[in-house]
């Protein structure tokens, strides 16, 4: 189970920083790359899709922190021997992640590890 705990720790750290580390994302019909919350904040006020980019990355930040919270709940559940509650928390984190990344690369592998 320590392997799962290690995966949980890594997923919590990763999800908490999604908006900071970011990923490739473009906005507007000119497909301007805005790959993190900081990049969105640094956009000129005249950029037509500035509010869209800011909104997207703020949502990523919120979702990342919420999923990290569910990861912490899963850790607590595992520490108390409640694998069912841990799975429920990670499933919810994975579901939430799919809103912003449908492959769920952070929480999906943790959920699979809990099933093993």
Backbone as a printed PyTorch tensor [residue, N CA C, xyz], in Angstrom:
tensor([[[  0.8220,  -1.1990,   0.0000],
         [  0.0000,   0.0000,   0.0000],
         [  0.8650,   1.2620,   0.0000]],

        [[  2.1560,   1.1370,   0.3760],
         [  3.0130,   2.3240,   0.3790],
         [  3.2180,   2.8590,  -1.0330]],

        [[  3.1760,   1.9830,  -2.0360],
         [  3.2760,   2.4230,  -3.4250],
         [  2.1020,   3.3390,  -3.7750]],

        [[  0.9090,   2.9680,  -3.3280],
         [ -0.2740,   3.7850,  -3.5680],
         [ -0.1500,   5.1050,  -2.8240]],

        [[  0.3510,   5.0700,  -1.6180],
         [  0.5420,   6.2960,  -0.8410],
         [  1.5400,   7.2150,  -1.5390]],

        [[  2.6060,   6.6350,  -2.0810],
         [  3.5750,   7.4360,  -2.8380],
         [  2.9270,   8.0640,  -4.0640]],

        [[  2.1000,   7.2770,  -4.7610],
         [  1.3880,   7.8140,  -5.9230],
         [  0.4270,   8.9260,  -5.5040]],

        [[ -0.2300,   8.7400,  -4.3820],
         [ -1.1330,   9.7710,  -3.8730],
         [ -0.3770,  11.0560,  -3.5680]],

        [[  0.7590,  10.9380,  -2.8900],
         [  1.5590,  12.1200,  -2.5600],
         [  1.9700,  12.8610,  -3.8260]],

        [[  2.3970,  12.1160,  -4.8320],
         [  2.8190,  12.7270,  -6.0950],
         [  1.6300,  13.3910,  -6.7920]],

        [[  0.4830,  12.7060,  -6.8270],
         [ -0.7070,  13.2590,  -7.4800],
         [ -1.1870,  14.5210,  -6.7640]],

        [[ -1.1480,  14.5200,  -5.4470],
         [ -1.5610,  15.7020,  -4.6670],
         [ -0.6600,  16.8830,  -5.0070]],

        [[  0.6380,  16.6480,  -5.0300],
         [  1.5830,  17.7240,  -5.3480],
         [  1.3840,  18.2190,  -6.7810]],

        [[  1.1830,  17.2970,  -7.7070],
         [  0.9940,  17.6670,  -9.1090],
         [ -0.2850,  18.4690,  -9.2940]],

        [[ -1.3960,  17.9530,  -8.7710],
         [ -2.6840,  18.6170,  -8.9510],
         [ -2.7020,  20.0000,  -8.2980]],

        [[ -2.0560,  20.1260,  -7.1640],
         [ -2.0130,  21.4150,  -6.4680],
         [ -1.3240,  22.4870,  -7.3000]],

        [[ -0.5080,  22.0630,  -8.2440],
         [  0.2850,  23.0080,  -9.0420],
         [ -0.0660,  23.0110, -10.5230]],

        [[ -1.2010,  22.4380, -10.9030],
         [ -1.5730,  22.4100, -12.3140],
         [ -1.5230,  23.7870, -12.9540]],

        [[ -2.0590,  24.7910, -12.3150],
         [ -2.1140,  26.1250, -12.9180],
         [ -0.7390,  26.7850, -12.9790]],

        [[  0.1620,  26.3610, -12.1120],
         [  1.5230,  26.9140, -12.1030],
         [  2.3580,  26.2660, -13.1970]],

        [[  2.3640,  24.9490, -13.2320],
         [  3.1750,  24.2370, -14.2250],
         [  2.5200,  24.2680, -15.5920]],

        [[  1.1920,  24.2460, -15.6040],
         [  0.4350,  24.3840, -16.8350],
         [  0.6560,  23.2760, -17.8430]],

        [[  0.1580,  23.5250, -19.0420],
         [  0.3140,  22.6370, -20.1990],
         [ -0.0020,  23.4520, -21.4360]],

        [[  0.1770,  22.8540, -22.5680],
         [ -0.0480,  23.5460, -23.8290],
         [ -1.5330,  23.8620, -24.0000]],

        [[ -1.8330,  25.1550, -24.1540],
         [ -3.2150,  25.5930, -24.3020],
         [ -3.2230,  26.8470, -25.1640]],

        [[ -4.1530,  26.9120, -26.1080],
         [ -4.2490,  28.0940, -26.9600],
         [ -5.6350,  28.7090, -26.8490]],

        [[ -5.6930,  30.0160, -27.1460],
         [ -6.9430,  30.7600, -27.0370],
         [ -7.1170,  31.6390, -28.2690]],

        [[ -8.3640,  31.8310, -28.6290],
         [ -8.7100,  32.7110, -29.7260],
         [ -8.5280,  32.0730, -31.0850]],

        [[ -9.0190,  32.7820, -32.1080],
         [ -8.9290,  32.2400, -33.4560],
         [ -7.5160,  32.3000, -34.0250]],

        [[ -6.6320,  33.0130, -33.3400],
         [ -5.2220,  33.0360, -33.7500],
         [ -4.4080,  32.0020, -32.9690]],

        [[ -5.0820,  31.2600, -32.0990],
         [ -4.4570,  30.1730, -31.3340],
         [ -3.2000,  30.6390, -30.5850]],

        [[ -3.3760,  31.6640, -29.7930],
         [ -2.2820,  32.2130, -28.9920],
         [ -2.0470,  31.2960, -27.7940]],

        [[ -0.8170,  30.8660, -27.6330],
         [ -0.4660,  29.9700, -26.5270],
         [ -0.4630,  30.7370, -25.2080]],

        [[ -1.2020,  30.2070, -24.2430],
         [ -1.2280,  30.7260, -22.8730],
         [ -1.2030,  29.4820, -21.9990]],

        [[ -0.0200,  29.1200, -21.5230],
         [  0.2100,  27.8000, -20.9600],
         [  0.2220,  27.7090, -19.4430]],

        [[ -0.2050,  28.7580, -18.7500],
         [ -0.2700,  28.7150, -17.2880],
         [ -1.0630,  29.9150, -16.7850]],

        [[ -1.3910,  29.8840, -15.5230],
         [ -2.1000,  31.0090, -14.9130],
         [ -1.2480,  32.2680, -14.9570]],

        [[  0.0250,  32.1470, -14.6910],
         [  0.8930,  33.3280, -14.7150],
         [  0.9440,  33.9380, -16.1020]],

        [[  1.0350,  33.0960, -17.1360],
         [  1.0300,  33.6240, -18.5010],
         [ -0.2830,  34.3480, -18.7940]],

        [[ -1.3850,  33.8270, -18.2950],
         [ -2.6800,  34.4880, -18.4980],
         [ -2.7030,  35.8360, -17.7920]],

        [[ -2.1550,  35.8820, -16.5810],
         [ -2.1150,  37.1520, -15.8410],
         [ -1.2190,  38.1790, -16.5290]],

        [[ -0.1900,  37.6880, -17.2230],
         [  0.7660,  38.5870, -17.8730],
         [  0.2860,  39.1110, -19.2240]],

        [[ -0.8340,  38.6090, -19.7180],
         [ -1.3390,  39.0710, -21.0100],
         [ -1.7060,  40.5520, -20.9500]],

        [[ -1.5090,  41.2180, -22.0530],
         [ -1.9200,  42.6150, -22.1690],
         [ -3.4390,  42.7040, -22.0430]],

        [[ -3.9160,  43.7520, -21.4390],
         [ -5.3640,  43.9570, -21.3200],
         [ -6.0410,  44.0170, -22.6860]],

        [[ -5.2880,  44.3700, -23.7010],
         [ -5.8520,  44.4850, -25.0420],
         [ -6.0060,  43.1330, -25.7450]],

        [[ -5.4450,  42.0780, -25.1720],
         [ -5.5780,  40.7560, -25.7990],
         [ -7.0460,  40.3430, -25.7420]],

        [[ -7.6640,  40.0670, -26.9030],
         [ -9.1110,  39.8140, -26.9420],
         [ -9.5810,  38.6270, -26.0880]],

        [[ -8.7530,  37.6460, -25.8960],
         [ -9.1670,  36.4490, -25.1680],
         [ -8.5410,  36.3720, -23.7770]],

        [[ -8.1160,  37.5160, -23.2540],
         [ -7.4730,  37.5440, -21.9390],
         [ -8.3960,  37.0030, -20.8470]],

        [[ -9.6410,  37.4580, -20.8310],
         [-10.5730,  37.0000, -19.7900],
         [-10.8560,  35.5040, -19.9090]],

        [[-10.9470,  35.0130, -21.1240],
         [-11.1620,  33.5780, -21.3290],
         [ -9.9720,  32.7800, -20.7910]],

        [[ -8.7680,  33.2240, -21.1110],
         [ -7.5630,  32.5280, -20.6370],
         [ -7.4710,  32.5860, -19.1160]],

        [[ -7.7150,  33.7560, -18.5400],
         [ -7.6850,  33.8830, -17.0800],
         [ -8.7200,  32.9810, -16.4250]],

        [[ -9.9170,  32.9870, -16.9620],
         [-10.9790,  32.1510, -16.4120],
         [-10.6090,  30.6730, -16.4800]],

        [[-10.0790,  30.2450, -17.6160],
         [ -9.6880,  28.8420, -17.7790],
         [ -8.6390,  28.4520, -16.7370]],

        [[ -7.5730,  29.2420, -16.6350],
         [ -6.4900,  28.8730, -15.7290],
         [ -6.8740,  29.0160, -14.2580]],

        [[ -7.7720,  29.9400, -13.9360],
         [ -8.2790,  30.0200, -12.5560],
         [ -9.1240,  28.7910, -12.2420]],

        [[ -9.8820,  28.3240, -13.2230],
         [-10.6590,  27.0920, -13.0490],
         [ -9.7280,  25.9020, -12.8470]],

        [[ -8.6610,  25.8370, -13.6310],
         [ -7.6710,  24.7670, -13.4760],
         [ -7.0970,  24.7950, -12.0610]],

        [[ -6.7860,  25.9830, -11.5750],
         [ -6.2400,  26.1250, -10.2230],
         [ -7.2310,  25.6120,  -9.1830]],

        [[ -8.4870,  26.0090,  -9.3100],
         [ -9.5270,  25.5820,  -8.3720],
         [ -9.7250,  24.0740,  -8.4070]],

        [[ -9.8480,  23.5250,  -9.6090],
         [-10.0550,  22.0820,  -9.7490],
         [ -8.8450,  21.3130,  -9.2220]],

        [[ -7.6580,  21.7960,  -9.5050],
         [ -6.4550,  21.1310,  -9.0150],
         [ -6.4110,  21.0670,  -7.4940]],

        [[ -6.7470,  22.1640,  -6.8670],
         [ -6.7360,  22.1930,  -5.3970],
         [ -7.8590,  21.3400,  -4.8100]],

        [[ -9.0110,  21.3280,  -5.4840],
         [-10.1100,  20.4770,  -5.0110],
         [ -9.7470,  19.0000,  -5.1340]],

        [[ -9.1360,  18.6270,  -6.2500],
         [ -8.7670,  17.2160,  -6.4080],
         [ -7.6740,  16.8320,  -5.4160]],

        [[ -6.7620,  17.7580,  -5.1370],
         [ -5.7330,  17.4860,  -4.1290],
         [ -6.3680,  17.2430,  -2.7660]],

        [[ -7.4170,  17.9940,  -2.4650],
         [ -8.1440,  17.7920,  -1.2120],
         [ -8.7470,  16.3870,  -1.1560]],

        [[ -9.2920,  15.9370,  -2.2690],
         [ -9.8320,  14.5720,  -2.3100],
         [ -8.7120,  13.5360,  -2.1730]],

        [[ -7.5400,  13.8610,  -2.6920],
         [ -6.3870,  12.9900,  -2.5090],
         [ -5.9970,  12.8690,  -1.0430]],

        [[ -6.0520,  13.9820,  -0.3310],
         [ -5.7650,  13.9640,   1.1120],
         [ -6.8000,  13.1140,   1.8590]],

        [[ -8.0690,  13.2390,   1.4550],
         [ -9.1130,  12.4170,   2.0710],
         [ -8.8550,  10.9400,   1.8060]],

        [[ -8.3930,  10.6240,   0.6060],
         [ -8.0770,   9.2310,   0.2730],
         [ -6.9290,   8.7170,   1.1330]],

        [[ -5.9220,   9.5460,   1.3480],
         [ -4.8030,   9.1440,   2.2150],
         [ -5.2830,   8.8440,   3.6240]],

        [[ -6.1450,   9.7150,   4.1490],
         [ -6.6920,   9.5000,   5.4830],
         [ -7.5010,   8.2000,   5.5340]],

        [[ -8.2890,   7.9740,   4.4980],
         [ -9.0960,   6.7500,   4.4510],
         [ -8.2130,   5.5140,   4.4100]],

        [[ -7.1480,   5.5500,   3.6290],
         [ -6.2310,   4.4100,   3.5790],
         [ -5.5630,   4.1800,   4.9300]],

        [[ -5.1960,   5.2690,   5.5860],
         [ -4.5680,   5.1460,   6.9050],
         [ -5.5140,   4.4970,   7.9090]],

        [[ -6.8190,   4.6760,   7.6860],
         [ -7.8250,   4.0680,   8.5590],
         [ -8.3320,   2.7280,   8.0340]],

        [[ -7.7030,   2.2430,   6.9530],
         [ -8.0730,   0.9440,   6.4020],
         [ -9.3550,   0.9290,   5.5890]],

        [[ -9.8440,   2.0830,   5.1960],
         [-11.0950,   2.1620,   4.4450],
         [-10.7980,   2.3560,   2.9570]],

        [[-10.5300,   1.2530,   2.2660],
         [-10.1810,   1.3160,   0.8460],
         [-11.3540,   1.8260,   0.0150]],

        [[-12.5700,   1.4760,   0.3900],
         [-13.7430,   1.9480,  -0.3390],
         [-13.8430,   3.4650,  -0.3530]],

        [[-13.6480,   4.0870,   0.8030],
         [-13.7020,   5.5450,   0.8850],
         [-12.5560,   6.1700,   0.0940]],

        [[-11.3870,   5.5360,   0.1320],
         [-10.2420,   6.0340,  -0.6390],
         [-10.5550,   5.9970,  -2.1320]],

        [[-11.1300,   4.8900,  -2.5850],
         [-11.4960,   4.7700,  -4.0040],
         [-12.5170,   5.8320,  -4.3860]],

        [[-13.4980,   6.0570,  -3.5220],
         [-14.5090,   7.0700,  -3.8050],
         [-13.8890,   8.4580,  -3.9610]],

        [[-12.9580,   8.7830,  -3.0840],
         [-12.3040,  10.0940,  -3.1500],
         [-11.4790,  10.2390,  -4.4240]],

        [[-10.7500,   9.1950,  -4.7800],
         [ -9.9190,   9.2600,  -5.9820],
         [-10.7800,   9.2330,  -7.2360]],

        [[-11.8710,   8.4860,  -7.2000],
         [-12.7810,   8.4880,  -8.3440],
         [-13.3210,   9.8990,  -8.5790]],

        [[-13.7040,  10.5750,  -7.5110],
         [-14.2090,  11.9330,  -7.6360],
         [-13.1290,  12.8660,  -8.1790]],

        [[-11.9040,  12.7240,  -7.6930],
         [-10.7990,  13.5470,  -8.1920],
         [-10.5740,  13.2980,  -9.6810]],

        [[-10.6200,  12.0460, -10.0760],
         [-10.4470,  11.6940, -11.4860],
         [-11.5760,  12.2690, -12.3380]],

        [[-12.7890,  12.1720, -11.8450],
         [-13.9550,  12.7180, -12.5430],
         [-13.8210,  14.2300, -12.7220]],

        [[-13.3940,  14.9050, -11.6760],
         [-13.2230,  16.3520, -11.7440],
         [-12.1140,  16.7300, -12.7220]],

        [[-11.0550,  15.9280, -12.7250],
         [ -9.9360,  16.2050, -13.6340],
         [-10.3720,  16.0940, -15.0900]],

        [[-11.2890,  15.1890, -15.3740],
         [-11.7380,  14.9930, -16.7490],
         [-12.3810,  16.2520, -17.3230]],

        [[-12.8590,  17.1510, -16.4870],
         [-13.3990,  18.4320, -16.9720],
         [-12.3450,  19.2400, -17.7010]],

        [[-11.1090,  19.1270, -17.2530],
         [-10.0520,  19.9360, -17.8540],
         [ -9.0620,  19.1060, -18.6650]],

        [[ -9.0470,  17.7950, -18.4190],
         [ -8.1570,  16.9090, -19.1800],
         [ -8.8060,  15.5340, -19.2110]],

        [[ -9.4050,  15.1930, -20.3260],
         [-10.2480,  13.9940, -20.3690],
         [ -9.5000,  12.6760, -20.2080]],

        [[ -8.1930,  12.6910, -20.2900],
         [ -7.4380,  11.4500, -20.0980],
         [ -7.1410,  11.1710, -18.6250]],

        [[ -7.3360,  12.1460, -17.7640],
         [ -7.1000,  12.0330, -16.3210],
         [ -5.7190,  11.4540, -16.0050]],

        [[ -4.6530,  12.1210, -16.4690],
         [ -3.3070,  11.5780, -16.2690],
         [ -2.7780,  11.6520, -14.8390]],

        [[ -3.3800,  12.4700, -14.0120],
         [ -2.9120,  12.5790, -12.6270],
         [ -3.6070,  11.5650, -11.7360]],

        [[ -4.9280,  11.5340, -11.7720],
         [ -5.6880,  10.7120, -10.8370],
         [ -6.0620,   9.3380, -11.3880]],

        [[ -6.1250,   9.1960, -12.6960],
         [ -6.4630,   7.9010, -13.2880],
         [ -5.5300,   6.7740, -12.8640]],

        [[ -4.2090,   6.9680, -12.9410],
         [ -3.2900,   5.9210, -12.5120],
         [ -3.4040,   5.5620, -11.0200]],

        [[ -3.7280,   6.5480, -10.1960],
         [ -3.9020,   6.2760,  -8.7560],
         [ -5.1280,   5.4100,  -8.5520]],

        [[ -6.1880,   5.7270,  -9.2760],
         [ -7.4190,   4.9240,  -9.1870],
         [ -7.1450,   3.4870,  -9.6240]],

        [[ -6.3930,   3.3180, -10.6940],
         [ -6.0430,   1.9650, -11.1630],
         [ -5.2110,   1.2280, -10.1150]],

        [[ -4.2920,   1.9350,  -9.4760],
         [ -3.4380,   1.3200,  -8.4670],
         [ -4.2740,   0.8510,  -7.2610]],

        [[ -5.3130,   1.5780,  -6.9300],
         [ -6.1790,   1.1740,  -5.8160],
         [ -6.9830,  -0.0760,  -6.1580]],

        [[ -7.2350,  -0.2670,  -7.4520],
         [ -7.9950,  -1.4480,  -7.8790],
         [ -7.1460,  -2.7140,  -7.8800]],

        [[ -5.8430,  -2.5550,  -7.8410],
         [ -4.9530,  -3.7370,  -7.8820],
         [ -4.8220,  -4.4080,  -6.5440]]])
